[in-house]
Amino acid sequence: MLTPMRTRTLTTVAAVGLLLAGCGSGGTGVPLRAADVTGVVAAPSADLPWDEPSLSQASDAYYEGMPLRLTDAAVEDADGNEIDAPAEGDTVEVWIGDGCAESSPVQCEIVALRVTG
């Protein structure tokens, strides 16, 4: 049997759970924190051993030439709509995950990418 105290406790727990579920990311999974780097999408290069596009004109030189491996990333347009991939020449914001392989160019886990222009 539910007592008034138990009902209030369950209601409070449910409300807190809903609030916490709403925290963490935007509509498609883009983190609420600022992007780690911005830049422009460059076409795949014959000089590199992968066929993904890469990041050029990076706001942080450390990420210049980074392959944009987006298989597990949230990718959205400027309006927050989910898209498959950015196009060559698009200006983008990129969110990096926990680790980067120290190579040249650096190879990082990309968790999200937003096309801004």
Buried (B, 14 or more C-beta within 10 A) or exposed (E): EEEEEEEEEEEEEEEEEEEEEEEEBEEBBBBEEEBBBBBBBBEBBEEEEEEBBBBBEBBEEEBBBBBBBBEEBBBBBEEEEEBEBBEEEBBBBBBBBEEBEEEEBBBBBBBBBBBEE
